[in-house]
Amino acid sequence: MDDLETQLDEADGRIFLQARHASQTYSVIYIKSHDTDVEILALYFQQHISARLILLAGTQGFVTYQVWFRCEG
């Protein structure tokens, strides 16, 4: 699994490495996080992941679903 090797220390970046790997098998990837850093990273990494990303964010009593669609043009 050479494509999963990384020098990244924080989980924020490794999430998207795992998502890119999973997109080889799955067409939709769900990521659950309350960290705004993950939301910002998702905006960048969506162009490098072939699956559609669905980010689940929020607090214990309130969850928002943010869906990003790939724009082509």
C-alpha positions in Angstrom: 0.0 0.0 0.0 2.6 2.5 -1.1 -0.1 5.0 -2.0 -1.1 5.3 1.7 2.5 6.1 2.9 2.9 9.7 4.1 5.0 12.1 6.2 1.9 13.8 7.5 1.6 14.0 11.2 -1.9 15.4 11.6 -5.0 13.3 10.9 -6.6 16.3 9.0 -4.4 15.6 5.9 -4.4 11.8 6.3 -8.2 11.8 6.0 -7.9 12.9 2.4 -5.2 10.4 1.6 -7.5 7.7 2.9 -10.4 9.2 1.0 -8.4 9.2 -2.3 -7.5 5.6 -1.8 -11.2 4.7 -1.0 -12.4 6.5 -4.1 -10.8 3.7 -6.2 -13.6 1.5 -4.9 -16.4 3.8 -3.8 -18.2 6.6 -5.6 -19.2 8.5 -2.5 -17.0 9.2 0.5 -18.5 10.4 3.9 -16.2 12.4 6.2 -17.5 13.2 9.7 -15.6 16.0 11.5 -16.3 19.0 13.6 -13.0 20.6 12.7 -13.2 23.6 10.3 -9.7 22.7 9.1 -11.1 19.6 7.5 -13.8 21.6 5.7 -11.1 23.9 4.2 -8.9 21.0 3.2 -12.0 19.3 1.6 -12.4 22.3 -0.7 -8.9 21.7 -2.0 -8.7 17.9 -2.1 -12.0 17.4 -3.8 -10.3 18.0 -7.1 -7.9 15.1 -6.4 -10.5 12.6 -5.3 -12.6 10.9 -7.9 -15.5 10.1 -5.5 -18.1 12.7 -4.4 -17.3 14.0 -0.9 -20.0 14.4 1.7 -18.8 16.2 4.8 -20.8 15.7 8.0 -20.1 18.6 10.4 -21.7 20.1 13.5 -22.2 19.6 17.2 -23.8 16.8 19.2 -27.4 18.2 18.7 -27.0 19.7 15.3 -25.4 18.1 12.2 -25.1 19.8 8.8 -24.5 17.9 5.6 -22.2 19.6 3.1 -22.1 18.1 -0.3 -19.6 19.1 -2.9 -20.1 18.3 -6.6 -17.3 18.3 -9.0 -17.5 21.2 -11.5 -16.3 20.5 -15.0 -16.1 23.0 -17.7 
